[in-house]
């Protein structure tokens, strides 16, 4: 169960850090709303990474905790 909790905490930390990096990059580029649709733009990459993490991290966290609770080995 400890490994599942650590993995879940790391997912939460990853989501927080990506959100923080999006905010910092928005401040540096003076972009308060939206982003360029250019895949080479750093803000575009960070926003997409944060969005994908926000989409998939909760399901992974539930899966980690469910498997840890039902099969501790």
Wavefront OBJ file of the C-alpha trace (Angstrom):
o trace
v 0.000 0.000 0.000
v 2.907 2.372 0.652
v 4.089 2.143 -2.951
v 0.595 2.992 -4.223
v 0.387 6.010 -1.938
v 3.820 7.202 -3.057
v 2.885 6.771 -6.738
v -0.380 8.641 -6.195
v 1.436 11.441 -4.389
v 3.949 11.677 -7.241
v 1.101 11.993 -9.747
v -0.363 14.820 -7.678
v 3.035 16.494 -7.443
v 3.501 16.180 -11.210
v 0.119 17.819 -11.826
v 0.926 20.628 -9.390
v 4.371 21.296 -10.896
v 2.995 21.340 -14.447
v 0.278 23.795 -13.386
v 2.883 25.973 -11.720
v 5.060 25.895 -14.836
v 2.087 26.913 -17.002
v 1.457 29.867 -14.682
v 5.116 30.914 -14.681
v 5.340 30.648 -18.472
v 2.133 32.666 -18.871
v 3.667 35.357 -16.671
v 6.902 35.415 -18.665
v 5.118 35.646 -22.024
v 2.330 37.997 -20.817
v -0.284 35.559 -22.111
v -3.257 35.547 -19.765
v -5.761 33.672 -21.941
v -5.165 30.958 -24.536
v -1.956 30.022 -26.311
v -0.543 29.838 -29.830
v -1.484 26.730 -31.798
v 2.181 26.232 -32.637
v 3.437 22.825 -31.385
v 6.941 24.267 -30.927
v 5.724 26.961 -28.506
v 6.783 26.137 -24.911
v 3.455 27.349 -23.501
v 1.564 25.084 -25.905
v 3.635 22.093 -24.783
v 3.134 22.858 -21.090
v -0.610 23.423 -21.426
v -1.030 20.144 -23.319
v 1.145 18.244 -20.821
v -0.863 19.675 -17.911
v -4.162 18.875 -19.629
v -3.166 15.313 -20.417
v -1.909 14.777 -16.874
v -5.128 16.186 -15.425
v -7.082 13.805 -17.637
v -5.190 10.599 -16.905
v -3.682 11.024 -13.417
v -6.938 10.562 -11.457
v -7.686 7.240 -13.144
v -4.133 6.048 -12.579
v -4.344 7.073 -8.924
v -7.593 5.146 -8.462
v -6.084 2.145 -10.236
v -2.945 2.233 -8.056
v -4.955 2.430 -4.854
v -7.483 -0.200 -5.954
v -4.782 -2.710 -6.886
v -2.845 -2.028 -3.695
v -5.937 -2.596 -1.564
v -6.850 -5.877 -3.284
v -3.443 -7.404 -3.938
v -0.858 -6.187 -1.423
v 1.937 -8.302 -2.876
l 1 2 3 4 5 6 7 8 9 10 11 12 13 14 15 16 17 18 19 20 21 22 23 24 25 26 27 28 29 30 31 32 33 34 35 36 37 38 39 40 41 42 43 44 45 46 47 48 49 50 51 52 53 54 55 56 57 58 59 60 61 62 63 64 65 66 67 68 69 70 71 72 73
